[in-house]
Each structure stands twice: as C-alpha cells, then as structure tokens.
Amino acid sequence: MSTYGKIYDVVIVGAGHAGCEAAFASARMGCSTLLLNLSLDAVAQMSCNPAIGGLAKSQLVREIDALGGEMALNIDQTGIQFRVLNTRKGPAVQALRAQADRRLYSLRMKQRLETCAGLDLKQGSVCRLLLDKDRICGVVTREGLVFRCRAVVLTTGTFMRGLIHVGLDHYAGGRAGEPPSEGLSDQLRSLGFDVGRLKTGTPPRLNRRSIDFSQTEEQPGDCPAPVFSSMSSAVVQHQVSCFITGTNERTHEEIRKGLDRSPLYSGVIEGVGPRYCPSIEDKVVRFPEKTCHQVFLEPEGLKTAEIYPNGVPTSLPADVQLAFLRTIPGLQQVEIMRPGYAIEYDYVNPVQLKPSLETKGVAGLFNAGQINGTSGYEEAGAQGLMAGLNAVRYVREQEPIVLRRDQGYIGVLLDDLVTLGATEPYRMFTSRAEYRLLLREDNADQRLTPLGRSLGLVDDSRWFRFEKKMQELSRAEELLEKCRLQPQEETIWRSVGLDELKNGMNLKTALRRPEIDINRLTGCFEELSSVDRQILRQLETEIKYAGYIERQKKQVEASRKLEAVRIPEDFDYRSINGLSREVVEKLQRVQPRNLRQAGMISGVTPAAVAILAVMLRRRSRERQTADV
C-alpha cells in the first residue's frame, strides 16, 4: 500500500446521488473533500428510471435545493419533460416530476463536481476502512492507495456484494456492466454492524424504432414547463412526450408460463424487494384479479433510441421478457436493447445510526443512500446532503444538524430511518409526513434556506433570490389586503364567482371562500398582474388552508414538548421496573434521544412511554438535589 500525500477532511465513497450531494455540501462548507467512485464515467448515474421528483419525492428535491444542493438545478438543466402530478388534489400532495436525459444528467453533474472548489474527484474502489481504535482515519482502495481523512461518508448504493439476476442466471455486479464493491460488507460485519440483504429491479430497455406509438396514448408535459430550483427561470432542453400503454391477459399468461424460471419465485433471490414498486411478475401473481397494468414508455434521452418501459421491472429470463412485451399494444414488434434484471445488495440497518447519520459504532463514519435501506434518487440525495454537512460538523467538533419532522420531509426521512430501521427498501410518501400541509413544495425555501445560509451552503446569489421572494410575498399580501370587492361593483364581484355581496371585503378575506380562486381575482384587479403567479398561488394556499395550518402548528407544539424531554445516552432501561424485555431491548437498540422518538419505536406502547417519562422526571429531580 502507498499513502496518498494529501490528507482530506472528508472522504465520500461512491458518486451516486447521495455521494454527489454529500461532496458538494462538504466542499461548499469549506472542508477539503475527496469523492471516490468505481468509474468516473458513471457519476450520478440514473440506474433505473431516468426521472426526478414525483409524489413526495419532489418535496425532497425542493428541500435539497433550499439547502443549496445540486439535484434540482441539474434536472432543470437536463430535463426533457416536466409535469405536475395530483393537480386535482390539495397543495400538500401535489408534486412535480421530470423526465431526464440520462446521459446529460450524469455529464452535467460530473462537470459541476470537477469545478467545485475544495473538491477532488477520483476513480477508485474502496475495499477497506482504516480505523484508529473506534474512530475513522482513512480508506484503502483496491488499487492499494491509502487516503487519510477525519471523516468518511459511505454512499455505496447497490454495489456492496451486488449480485445481478436475469432468470436463473446470475453474476456479480453493482449495476449491469459494472463490478460490485467487495470487502466493505465483511469489514462492517466484523465491526459489529447488522448487515442485511435487499433487492431491487429494473425493466428492459426498448428500441424506439420498433414501437408503434399509434397504438398508445400520448402524454405530453406541461406548457409552460415548471421547474424545481428557485435558481431556475425556465427549462433548457427540448421537451418531448411520453406514451401510455398497458398489459393484458395474454401478457399475464406469458409471465405465468415463465415463473418456473423466475429467480424471485424459485428461491434464488434472498433479499427483500420494494413493496411499493414490485416487479411485473409480482404484480401478476399478487393481483390476479387485475387484467391490466399501465406501462409508461419514457425516452431515456434526446439522442438515444432507448425507451424505458416504466411499470414492468422484471428479472424473468430475456426470452420471456421479449415474449410478454410483444403482447402489449404498440410493442408487438418490439426489440429489447438491454434486458431487465434484479439486483441483490448489502445494506446496513439504519437503526444503527445517530440522527446525524453518523454510525453509533465508529466515530466519524457516516452512511447515506441505499446503504441505509432506502430506494430512490431523491431519498439518497437528501441523506447525502445531511451526511456531508454533518461530517463537516464532526470534523469541526460542532453539534450535528438534525432536522425535525415539522421542518422538512428530510427530517421525516431521517427520523423514520434511525428510529424504525429498514427491513425493506424505504420509499418516501406524503402519508409519512404528519405535518405535510406545513411541508409543501412552495415553502421549502422559507423553511430551510436561512439554515442553509447559516451553514455556508447557500451562496449570495441564492440568498438574494430568497430575500427577493420574501419581499414579493409581503408586497402581494399587502395588495390582497388593500384591494377590495365593493357591493356597488356588481360586475366585478360576479365575475370572480360571488352570487351576492352585501358588504365590502378585501381580497384576502374573499380568498377564504372556496368558490373564489386567485386566477379570477388577478383578471379583475390590475394591481395583481405585476405579482409573480407562483407567489400568488402560495398566498392563496396559505389563506384557504389557514385553519388547517394552524391546527398542524398546534400539533407541532405538542410534539416539541415530548422532544424537550431528553433521554441521556447512558440511560439504563433495564433498571426500570414495569418495562417488558421486548421494550427494553428495542429502547437499548435505538437509544432514542427524547420521549417523542421513543414513542415512535414499534412495540413501545404509550404505557411504556408514560413509565419512561416518570423515571426521567425522577432522575432529573435526583440530580438537582445532588447538585444542591
């Protein structure tokens, strides 16, 4: 082995979506940072669906952006279709989704990393961690290079002992065409970590020229195309359509005929797969009453013929894949360019992490992304950003930054992981966020950009835009309070949707009525035409849902009272009479920071939390007496 001359503050292992955000956070906060990846041609690779955002995930992307991250800007620059989902539902569950040009997305992210001050990007496969007792001090690559550092962030994705399955054939790989990462899993086990096995999958890629799109339904994007980042004014790339088709009974019969050669149903695959994104063979078996499953044909880029058939991830043999695809309308003559496959990989149960994403067993070692049992680029990017900034805080001997559940979806994500652990791939949903009306897409910057600024993640340009938005919100609210609907102006108040008006009212009061929307008011009051449409929509949401928002704020206050009751790290749960052995074991394993987190743990009953609260108060009184 040979030691690389430079000593880094932070080393990030893996340049996927988690690794990129971790590297940017660390470098932008002023730490010397190294980002290592197996291949520099696979930075920010979109291994599965070439898309960013979607239900609940778009909130994560906006929050990454609000904290100065790169994902939102990257997709705005490389996206080829943008659509808002759930437009018929409330603002808390609406979401933006963008189809990316896969290659452009990776190339732009790599270029941004290469030009980031304080950040080195290098190719190398880390096979071992270097420790000084129970503290991290460096990494060793397969090539024999030693990189010394003070903190390490592991973002290994699906590469740790990755095993790819196509039918009953399997081979080692972290992705199709790329080798796995060897050595780290065994070392983590030897250090006492609970290392498990998960599985995910991807569909085959199809040749566009072999598809008859006339038999499918066209799905265009929104016009004008919305954007993710507060720093973006408009999309850059040419926008394209996706197309919808679906399976049928013939498709399902072809799949059933091939189940005896499925690694999923023959016992070859041991890892647990994602419950909310099952393979097409799993859908057919689990939902026999369903005669059609939708298939979305999504372009992989502007300069490639490859089409991603969203909805049919599979590990069936290649010949079975071709047979069932050719029963689908529009795909009767389809040609497969790359077969679909399943991949098994090792992960570390995140219950072994602190809320900062630092491991409990090794000081200075942080985990982020699929190594924590999550799925999705957005979940990975959010974890990477938090792990990167907390690695910097660790190096500087500062307190970690832990977002609360009422501060962001990122807070929900991390709290779920470190409190509940993961026994199957974790995916973010709006239903996981109990304060989702407070955690909308439109106010992510208000919730998090001031924090990002204080940490050194938000530059002057982004901060200027944020301050300008806050001024615009204030000005727009003043206009809504100033402008009035008057009884004598019947033409105006009828045109905005009122049947009668006996007394005058300002527009802020009028917006509380369900039949009145901001678009009608804008058309009737010239003063509002100078205000940005997004600003007006945000104010409309806050006004119409004011009662619900206030209710959630009160719930937050109640939760904070439980969070205020801290649990010391050295608290001995075994000394408490009245707690079952199961509850004690779970509390000892998770080591909750406060009563609120203790109450979240599966199997810890309200009665157990009440007993714990009594003992904590007693312990606090005893310490106060001893101090006197």
KOLPA-665739 format. One line per field, with one value per residue (C-alpha): residue in one letter; x, y, z; residue number from 1. Coordinates in Angstrom, 1 decimal. Each point is the difference from the previous one (the first is absolute). Example, Ala and Ser with C-alpha at 12.3 -4.5 7.8 and 13.67 -1.06 7.14 Angstrom:
REM residues 2
res: (A S)
px: (12.3 1.4)
py: (-4.5 3.4)
pz: (7.8 -0.7)
n: (1 2)
END
This chain:
REM residues 628
res: (M S T Y G K I Y D V V I V G A G H A G C E A A F A S A R M G C S T L L L N L S L D A V A Q M S C N P A I G G L A K S Q L V R E I D A L G G E M A L N I D Q T G I Q F R V L N T R K G P A V Q A L R A Q A D R R L Y S L R M K Q R L E T C A G L D L K Q G S V C R L L L D K D R I C G V V T R E G L V F R C R A V V L T T G T F M R G L I H V G L D H Y A G G R A G E P P S E G L S D Q L R S L G F D V G R L K T G T P P R L N R R S I D F S Q T E E Q P G D C P A P V F S S M S S A V V Q H Q V S C F I T G T N E R T H E E I R K G L D R S P L Y S G V I E G V G P R Y C P S I E D K V V R F P E K T C H Q V F L E P E G L K T A E I Y P N G V P T S L P A D V Q L A F L R T I P G L Q Q V E I M R P G Y A I E Y D Y V N P V Q L K P S L E T K G V A G L F N A G Q I N G T S G Y E E A G A Q G L M A G L N A V R Y V R E Q E P I V L R R D Q G Y I G V L L D D L V T L G A T E P Y R M F T S R A E Y R L L L R E D N A D Q R L T P L G R S L G L V D D S R W F R F E K K M Q E L S R A E E L L E K C R L Q P Q E E T I W R S V G L D E L K N G M N L K T A L R R P E I D I N R L T G C F E E L S S V D R Q I L R Q L E T E I K Y A G Y I E R Q K K Q V E A S R K L E A V R I P E D F D Y R S I N G L S R E V V E K L Q R V Q P R N L R Q A G M I S G V T P A A V A I L A V M L R R R S R E R Q T A D V)
px: (0.0 1.1 -1.4 -1.3 1.8 -3.0 -2.1 -3.7 -2.5 -2.8 0.1 -3.2 -0.2 -2.3 -1.1 -3.6 -2.7 0.8 3.7 -0.3 -2.1 2.3 3.1 -1.6 -1.1 3.4 2.0 -2.3 0.2 3.8 1.4 2.5 -2.0 0.7 -2.7 0.9 -2.0 0.5 -0.2 0.1 -2.2 -2.8 -0.4 -3.6 -1.1 -3.7 0.1 -3.8 -2.6 1.6 -2.3 0.1 -2.9 -3.5 -2.3 1.7 3.4 -0.3 -0.2 3.3 1.5 -1.3 1.5 3.4 -0.2 -1.0 3.1 2.3 0.1 0.4 -2.7 -2.7 2.3 1.3 -3.4 -1.2 3.1 -0.4 -3.8 -1.9 -3.5 -1.5 -3.5 -1.8 -1.7 -3.2 -1.2 -3.6 1.0 1.1 3.4 1.5 0.1 0.6 3.4 2.3 1.6 2.6 1.3 3.7 2.4 2.0 3.4 -0.3 -1.0 3.1 2.3 -1.1 0.2 3.6 0.9 -1.3 2.0 3.2 -0.3 -1.0 2.6 1.5 -1.2 2.0 -1.7 2.0 -0.6 0.5 -1.7 0.1 0.5 0.8 -0.4 2.9 -0.7 1.8 -1.7 -3.7 0.7 0.2 3.4 0.0 -0.9 1.9 -0.8 0.3 2.9 1.9 -0.3 -0.5 -2.0 0.3 -2.9 -2.0 -3.5 -1.4 -3.4 -1.0 -2.5 0.5 -3.4 -0.7 3.7 0.9 0.1 -2.4 -1.4 -2.0 -2.7 -1.4 -2.2 2.0 3.3 1.8 3.3 1.8 -0.6 -1.0 -1.9 -0.2 3.5 1.7 1.8 -1.2 1.7 1.8 1.4 -2.0 -2.9 2.2 1.8 -3.2 -1.2 3.2 -0.4 -3.4 -2.4 -3.2 0.4 -3.1 -1.0 -2.4 -1.1 -1.2 -0.5 -0.2 -2.0 1.5 0.9 -1.8 0.9 -2.2 0.1 -1.7 -3.0 -3.3 -0.9 -3.3 -1.4 0.9 -1.3 2.2 0.9 1.5 1.6 -1.3 0.3 1.6 2.2 0.3 3.5 1.3 2.7 -0.6 3.1 -1.5 -2.2 -0.8 0.9 2.8 -0.4 -2.5 -3.1 -1.4 -3.1 -0.3 -2.6 -2.3 -1.0 -0.8 0.2 -2.8 -1.0 2.3 2.9 -0.8 -0.3 3.5 1.3 -1.6 1.5 3.5 -0.4 1.9 3.1 -0.5 2.7 -2.7 -2.3 2.6 1.7 3.2 -0.4 0.3 -0.2 -3.3 -1.3 -1.9 -3.6 -1.2 1.9 -0.5 1.2 -2.5 0.0 -0.7 -2.9 -1.5 0.3 -1.2 -2.8 -1.6 -3.2 1.6 -0.1 2.1 3.1 1.0 3.3 1.5 2.4 2.6 2.9 3.5 1.3 -0.1 2.7 -0.7 -2.5 -0.4 -3.4 -0.6 -3.3 -1.0 -2.2 1.7 3.1 0.9 2.6 -1.6 2.2 0.7 -2.1 -3.0 0.4 -0.1 -3.1 -2.1 1.0 -1.2 -3.5 -0.3 -1.7 2.6 2.8 -1.0 3.3 2.1 3.7 1.8 3.2 0.9 -1.9 -1.5 1.6 -0.3 2.9 0.7 2.4 1.0 -1.2 0.5 -3.1 -0.3 -1.2 3.8 0.4 -0.3 -2.5 3.1 0.5 3.2 0.3 -0.2 2.8 2.7 0.6 0.3 -1.6 -3.3 -2.4 -2.3 -2.2 -0.8 2.5 -2.7 -2.7 -1.7 -1.0 -0.1 2.4 -1.8 0.2 3.7 0.7 -1.7 2.0 3.2 -0.3 -0.7 2.8 2.4 -0.8 0.0 3.4 1.3 -1.6 1.7 3.4 -0.4 -1.2 -3.4 -3.4 -1.7 -3.0 -3.1 -3.2 -3.3 -3.0 -1.7 2.9 0.1 -0.5 3.7 -0.7 -2.7 2.2 2.9 -2.1 -1.8 3.3 1.8 -3.0 -1.8 2.8 -0.6 -0.8 -1.1 0.9 -1.3 -1.9 -1.3 -3.7 -2.0 -1.9 3.2 0.1 -2.6 0.6 -0.1 -2.2 2.9 2.6 -1.2 2.1 -0.6 1.4 3.1 2.3 -1.7 0.4 3.6 1.9 0.8 1.5 2.0 1.3 1.2 1.8 1.8 -1.9 -2.0 2.0 -0.7 -1.9 -2.5 -0.4 -0.7 -2.8 -1.4 -0.1 -1.7 -2.6 -0.7 -0.5 -2.3 -2.1 -0.3 -0.9 -2.6 -1.6 -0.3 -1.7 -2.5 -0.9 -0.1 -2.2 -3.7 -3.1 -2.8 -3.8 -0.6 2.6 -2.3 1.7 3.3 -1.3 -2.2 2.9 2.2 -2.7 -2.2 -3.8 -0.6 2.0 -1.7 3.1 3.4 3.0 3.7 1.4 1.7 -3.4 -1.6 2.6 -1.1 -3.2 0.3 -1.6 2.5 3.5 3.0 -0.2 -3.4 1.1 3.2 -2.1 -2.2 2.7 2.8 2.1 0.5 1.2 3.5 0.4 1.6 -2.7 1.9 0.0 -3.8 -0.6 2.0 -1.9 -3.3 0.9 1.0 -3.2 -2.4 1.6 0.7 -2.1 1.5 3.5 -0.6 -1.2 3.2 2.1 -1.7 0.7 3.7 0.0 -1.3 2.6 2.8 -1.0 0.8 3.2 1.0 0.2 3.5 1.2 3.7 2.2 1.0 -3.5 -0.4 -3.5 0.6 -0.2 -3.7 -2.6 -3.1 1.6 -0.2 3.2 -1.0 -0.5 3.4 1.8 -1.5 0.8 3.5 0.5 -1.4 1.2 -2.7 1.0 -3.3 -3.5 -1.5 2.5 -0.5 -3.7 0.6 1.8 -2.1 -1.0 0.6 -3.5 -1.5 0.1 3.7 0.6 -1.9 2.1 3.2 -1.2 -0.5 3.5 1.6 -1.7 1.1 3.6 -0.1 -1.2 2.7 2.7 -1.2 -0.1 3.6 1.2 -1.4)
py: (0.0 3.6 3.0 2.9 3.1 2.2 -0.4 0.8 1.2 -2.2 -2.9 -1.1 -3.5 -0.2 2.7 -0.9 2.5 -0.2 0.3 3.0 2.0 -1.0 1.1 3.4 0.6 -0.8 2.0 3.0 0.2 0.4 -3.5 -1.7 -2.8 -3.1 -1.8 -3.5 -2.0 -3.4 1.7 3.7 -0.8 -0.9 3.1 0.7 -3.0 -0.5 -3.8 -0.4 2.5 3.2 2.3 2.3 0.9 -1.4 -0.5 1.0 -0.2 3.5 1.5 -1.6 1.5 3.4 -0.3 -1.1 3.1 2.2 -1.2 0.8 -3.4 -0.8 -2.5 2.5 2.1 -3.1 -1.3 3.5 0.1 -3.5 -0.8 -0.8 -0.2 1.8 -0.8 0.9 -3.0 -0.1 3.4 -0.9 -0.6 2.4 1.9 -2.2 -3.0 1.6 -0.8 0.8 -2.8 0.4 -2.5 0.5 -0.6 -2.7 0.8 3.8 -0.3 -2.0 2.2 3.2 -1.3 -1.2 3.4 1.8 -2.3 0.5 3.8 0.1 1.7 -2.1 -3.3 -2.7 -2.6 -3.3 -3.5 -2.8 -2.9 0.2 -3.5 0.9 2.6 1.1 0.4 1.4 -2.0 0.8 3.2 0.2 1.2 -0.9 -2.4 -2.5 -0.6 -3.2 1.6 0.2 3.7 1.3 3.3 1.4 2.1 1.0 -1.1 -2.5 0.0 -3.4 0.3 -3.4 -0.3 -3.6 -0.8 -1.7 -3.7 0.8 -3.1 0.4 -2.5 -0.6 -3.1 -2.7 1.4 2.4 1.8 2.4 3.7 3.3 0.9 -1.6 0.3 1.1 -2.0 -0.3 1.5 -2.8 0.1 2.7 -2.2 -2.5 2.7 1.7 -3.4 -0.5 3.4 -1.2 1.6 -1.8 -0.4 -1.3 -0.7 1.9 -0.3 2.3 -0.3 1.9 -0.5 -0.9 2.9 0.0 1.3 3.0 -0.9 -3.3 1.5 0.9 3.2 0.3 -2.8 1.9 3.1 3.1 1.7 3.5 2.1 3.2 3.2 2.2 -2.5 0.5 -0.2 -1.4 2.5 3.5 0.9 -1.1 2.2 -2.5 -3.5 -0.2 -3.2 -0.8 -1.5 -3.4 -2.2 -3.3 -2.6 -2.3 -3.6 -3.0 -3.7 -2.4 -3.7 -1.2 1.9 -1.5 -3.6 0.4 1.1 -2.9 -2.5 1.3 0.1 -3.4 1.8 3.1 0.6 1.7 -3.0 -2.8 1.1 1.2 3.6 0.4 3.8 1.8 2.1 3.3 -0.4 3.1 -0.7 -3.7 -1.9 -0.7 -3.7 0.9 2.2 -2.8 -2.6 2.3 1.7 -2.8 2.0 2.9 -0.4 3.0 1.7 3.3 0.3 3.5 0.2 2.6 1.2 -0.4 3.0 2.3 -1.8 -3.6 -2.5 -1.6 0.0 -0.7 -2.0 1.2 -2.5 -3.3 -0.5 -3.7 -2.7 -2.6 -1.6 2.2 -2.2 0.2 3.8 0.3 -2.4 1.9 3.5 -1.0 -0.6 3.7 2.5 1.9 -2.5 -2.9 0.4 1.4 -0.7 0.0 1.9 -0.9 -2.7 0.8 -1.5 -0.2 0.9 -1.1 2.1 0.4 2.8 1.1 0.3 3.8 -0.6 -0.2 3.7 3.2 2.6 1.7 -3.2 -0.7 -3.6 -0.8 -2.5 1.9 3.7 2.1 -2.6 1.1 -2.0 1.4 -1.3 -3.6 -1.3 1.2 -2.1 2.8 0.1 3.0 2.6 2.7 -1.9 -0.6 3.6 1.3 -2.4 0.8 3.7 -0.5 -2.5 2.3 3.1 -2.1 -1.5 3.6 0.8 -3.1 1.0 3.4 -1.4 1.7 -1.2 -1.9 1.4 -2.0 1.1 -0.5 -1.7 3.3 1.7 -2.2 -3.3 -0.5 0.1 -2.6 -2.2 0.0 -0.4 -3.0 -1.7 0.4 -0.7 -2.7 -1.5 -1.6 -3.7 0.8 2.8 3.3 2.4 3.4 0.7 3.1 -2.3 -0.4 3.8 0.8 3.7 -0.1 3.1 1.9 -1.7 1.0 0.4 3.7 0.9 -2.3 3.0 1.9 -3.1 -0.8 2.7 2.1 -3.1 -0.7 3.5 -0.3 -3.2 1.5 -2.1 2.8 2.5 3.7 -0.5 -2.5 2.2 3.0 -1.9 -1.2 3.5 1.3 -2.7 0.9 3.7 -1.1 -2.1 3.0 2.4 -2.5 -0.4 3.7 0.3 -2.7 1.9 3.3 -1.0 -0.3 -1.4 2.6 -0.7 2.7 -1.6 -2.9 -0.9 -0.6 -2.1 -2.1 -0.6 -1.4 -2.5 1.7 -0.2 2.9 2.5 2.1 1.4 0.8 -2.3 0.0 -2.7 -1.9 -0.5 -0.9 -2.7 -1.9 -0.9 -3.3 1.4 2.7 -0.6 2.2 -0.2 1.7 2.7 0.6 0.5 2.7 1.9 1.5 0.6 -3.8 -0.5 1.2 -2.7 -3.4 -2.7 -2.4 2.6 0.5 -3.8 -0.4 2.7 -1.5 -3.3 1.6 2.0 -2.8 -2.6 2.4 -1.9 -3.4 1.5 1.5 -3.4 -1.7 2.7 -0.8 -3.7 0.9 1.9 -3.1 -2.2 2.5 -0.4 -3.7 0.8 2.3 -3.0 -1.2 -3.5 -0.2 -2.3 -2.0 -0.6 -3.6 -1.2 -3.3 1.8 1.0 -2.3 -0.4 -0.1 -3.3 -1.7 0.7 3.8 0.1 -1.7 2.4 3.1 -1.2 -0.7 3.3 2.2 2.7 3.6 1.0 -1.1 0.7 -2.2 -2.7 0.0 -0.6 -3.3 -3.0 -1.9 2.8 0.6 3.3 -1.7 -0.6 3.6 1.2 -2.2 1.3 3.6 -0.5 -1.5 2.8 2.6 -1.9 -0.2 3.8 0.8 -2.3 1.8 3.4 -1.1 -1.3 3.2 2.0)
pz: (0.0 -0.6 1.8 -2.1 1.0 0.6 3.2 -0.4 2.5 -1.6 -2.4 -1.7 -1.4 -3.0 -2.5 -0.3 0.9 3.7 -0.5 -2.3 2.5 2.9 -2.0 -0.9 3.6 1.4 -2.5 0.0 3.8 -0.4 0.7 -2.2 -1.6 -2.0 -2.0 -1.1 -2.6 -1.7 -3.3 -0.9 -3.0 2.4 2.2 1.0 -2.1 -0.3 0.5 -0.3 -1.1 -1.6 1.9 3.0 2.3 0.3 2.9 3.3 -1.8 -1.5 3.5 0.7 -3.1 0.9 3.5 -1.4 -2.2 2.9 1.9 -3.0 -1.5 -3.7 -0.9 -0.9 -2.2 -1.7 -1.0 -1.1 -2.4 -1.3 0.2 -3.2 1.5 3.0 1.5 3.2 1.4 2.2 -1.2 0.9 3.6 2.8 -0.1 2.7 -2.3 -3.4 -1.4 -3.0 -2.0 -2.7 -2.6 -0.4 -2.9 1.9 -1.6 0.3 3.6 0.9 -2.2 1.5 3.6 -0.7 -1.5 3.1 2.3 -2.0 0.3 3.7 2.1 2.7 -1.5 -1.7 -2.2 -0.4 -1.3 2.4 1.8 3.8 1.4 3.6 2.7 2.2 3.7 2.9 2.8 -0.5 -2.1 -3.8 -1.4 -3.7 -2.8 -2.1 -3.7 -1.9 -1.9 3.3 0.6 3.5 0.4 3.5 1.3 3.1 -1.1 -2.6 -1.6 -1.5 -2.9 -1.7 -1.6 -1.2 -0.4 3.3 -1.0 -2.9 -1.7 -3.3 -1.0 -3.5 0.2 1.8 -1.2 2.4 0.2 2.2 -0.7 1.5 -3.1 -3.4 -1.6 3.2 2.7 3.6 3.1 2.0 3.5 1.7 0.9 1.8 1.8 1.2 1.3 1.8 1.6 1.4 -2.4 -0.9 -3.8 -1.9 -3.6 -2.2 -3.6 -2.7 -3.7 -3.3 -3.3 -3.3 -2.3 -3.4 -3.5 -0.8 -3.8 0.7 1.9 -1.7 1.9 -1.9 2.3 3.2 1.7 -0.2 3.3 -0.6 2.7 1.5 -2.0 1.1 1.7 3.8 1.7 3.2 1.1 1.3 -2.1 -3.3 -2.2 -2.7 -1.3 -2.5 -2.0 -2.8 1.6 -1.2 0.7 1.8 -1.0 1.9 -0.7 2.2 0.5 -0.6 0.7 -2.8 1.7 3.4 -1.5 -1.5 3.4 1.8 -2.5 0.9 3.8 0.4 -1.4 2.2 2.6 2.1 0.2 -0.1 3.2 -1.6 1.2 3.8 0.3 0.8 -2.8 -0.1 1.1 -2.0 -3.2 -0.7 -3.0 -2.7 0.8 3.6 -1.0 -2.1 2.8 2.8 -1.9 -2.2 -0.2 -1.7 -3.8 -1.0 1.5 -1.5 -1.9 -0.5 -3.0 1.0 -2.1 1.5 -1.8 -3.0 -1.9 0.7 -1.2 3.4 1.6 3.7 0.5 3.4 1.7 -1.0 2.1 -0.3 0.6 -2.3 -2.7 -3.0 -2.4 2.4 0.2 -3.8 -0.1 2.5 -1.4 -3.5 1.3 1.0 -2.4 -1.9 0.9 -2.2 -2.0 2.8 0.3 3.4 0.1 3.7 1.9 3.4 3.1 3.8 2.2 3.6 2.2 3.6 2.2 3.6 2.0 0.8 3.5 0.7 -1.0 2.0 -1.3 -1.6 -2.1 1.9 0.9 3.7 -0.1 -1.8 0.6 -3.2 -2.2 -1.7 -2.2 -2.6 -2.8 -0.9 2.6 2.5 -1.6 -2.0 -3.7 -2.3 -1.2 2.0 3.3 -0.7 -0.8 3.1 2.2 -1.8 0.6 3.7 0.4 -1.8 2.1 3.2 -0.9 -0.2 3.4 1.4 -1.3 1.5 3.3 -0.3 0.9 -2.8 -2.0 0.5 -1.8 1.8 -1.6 -0.2 -1.8 -3.1 -1.7 0.5 3.8 -0.4 -2.2 2.4 3.2 -1.5 -1.0 3.3 2.2 -1.9 -2.1 -3.4 -0.7 -3.6 -2.4 1.5 -2.2 0.9 -0.2 1.0 2.5 2.0 0.7 2.7 -0.6 -3.8 -0.3 1.6 -2.2 -3.5 -3.0 -0.2 3.4 0.1 -0.3 2.9 2.2 -0.8 -2.0 3.1 1.6 -3.1 0.0 3.6 -0.8 -3.1 -2.5 -1.5 -2.1 -0.5 -3.3 1.5 3.2 -2.2 -1.7 3.3 1.4 -3.2 0.3 3.7 -1.1 -2.8 2.4 2.4 -2.8 -1.4 3.4 0.4 -3.4 0.9 3.2 -1.8 -3.1 0.8 -1.5 0.3 0.0 -2.7 -2.4 -0.8 -3.3 1.8 2.9 -2.2 -2.4 2.9 1.0 2.5 -0.2 2.3 2.0 2.7 1.7 -1.5 0.7 -0.9 -2.3 2.9 1.6 -3.3 -0.7 3.1 -1.9 -2.0 -3.1 -0.5 -1.4 -0.6 -3.8 -0.1 2.4 -2.1 -3.1 1.8 1.9 -2.1 3.1 0.3 -3.5 1.0 2.6 -0.9 -0.5 2.4 2.7 -0.3 0.0 3.2 1.7 -1.2 1.6 3.3 0.1 -1.0 2.3 2.9 2.5 -0.9 0.1 3.5 1.2 -1.2 1.7 3.3 -0.6 -0.6 3.4 1.7 -1.6 1.0 3.6 -0.3 -1.9 2.9 2.3 -0.8 0.7 1.0 -2.1 3.0 1.2 1.3 -1.1 1.8 3.3 -0.6 1.5 -2.1 -3.4 -1.9 -1.2 -3.6 0.7 1.8 -2.9 -2.5 2.0 0.6 -3.7 -1.3 2.9 -0.6 0.7 1.5 0.9 -3.4 -1.7 2.6 -0.7 -3.7 0.5 -1.1 3.1 2.5 1.4 1.3 3.5 -0.4 -1.1 3.1 2.3 -1.7 0.5 3.7 0.4 -2.0 2.3 3.1 -1.3 -0.8 3.6 1.5 -2.0 1.0 3.7 -0.3 -1.6 2.9)
n: (1 2 3 4 5 6 7 8 9 10 11 12 13 14 15 16 17 18 19 20 21 22 23 24 25 26 27 28 29 30 31 32 33 34 35 36 37 38 39 40 41 42 43 44 45 46 47 48 49 50 51 52 53 54 55 56 57 58 59 60 61 62 63 64 65 66 67 68 69 70 71 72 73 74 75 76 77 78 79 80 81 82 83 84 85 86 87 88 89 90 91 92 93 94 95 96 97 98 99 100 101 102 103 104 105 106 107 108 109 110 111 112 113 114 115 116 117 118 119 120 121 122 123 124 125 126 127 128 129 130 131 132 133 134 135 136 137 138 139 140 141 142 143 144 145 146 147 148 149 150 151 152 153 154 155 156 157 158 159 160 161 162 163 164 165 166 167 168 169 170 171 172 173 174 175 176 177 178 179 180 181 182 183 184 185 186 187 188 189 190 191 192 193 194 195 196 197 198 199 200 201 202 203 204 205 206 207 208 209 210 211 212 213 214 215 216 217 218 219 220 221 222 223 224 225 226 227 228 229 230 231 232 233 234 235 236 237 238 239 240 241 242 243 244 245 246 247 248 249 250 251 252 253 254 255 256 257 258 259 260 261 262 263 264 265 266 267 268 269 270 271 272 273 274 275 276 277 278 279 280 281 282 283 284 285 286 287 288 289 290 291 292 293 294 295 296 297 298 299 300 301 302 303 304 305 306 307 308 309 310 311 312 313 314 315 316 317 318 319 320 321 322 323 324 325 326 327 328 329 330 331 332 333 334 335 336 337 338 339 340 341 342 343 344 345 346 347 348 349 350 351 352 353 354 355 356 357 358 359 360 361 362 363 364 365 366 367 368 369 370 371 372 373 374 375 376 377 378 379 380 381 382 383 384 385 386 387 388 389 390 391 392 393 394 395 396 397 398 399 400 401 402 403 404 405 406 407 408 409 410 411 412 413 414 415 416 417 418 419 420 421 422 423 424 425 426 427 428 429 430 431 432 433 434 435 436 437 438 439 440 441 442 443 444 445 446 447 448 449 450 451 452 453 454 455 456 457 458 459 460 461 462 463 464 465 466 467 468 469 470 471 472 473 474 475 476 477 478 479 480 481 482 483 484 485 486 487 488 489 490 491 492 493 494 495 496 497 498 499 500 501 502 503 504 505 506 507 508 509 510 511 512 513 514 515 516 517 518 519 520 521 522 523 524 525 526 527 528 529 530 531 532 533 534 535 536 537 538 539 540 541 542 543 544 545 546 547 548 549 550 551 552 553 554 555 556 557 558 559 560 561 562 563 564 565 566 567 568 569 570 571 572 573 574 575 576 577 578 579 580 581 582 583 584 585 586 587 588 589 590 591 592 593 594 595 596 597 598 599 600 601 602 603 604 605 606 607 608 609 610 611 612 613 614 615 616 617 618 619 620 621 622 623 624 625 626 627 628)
END
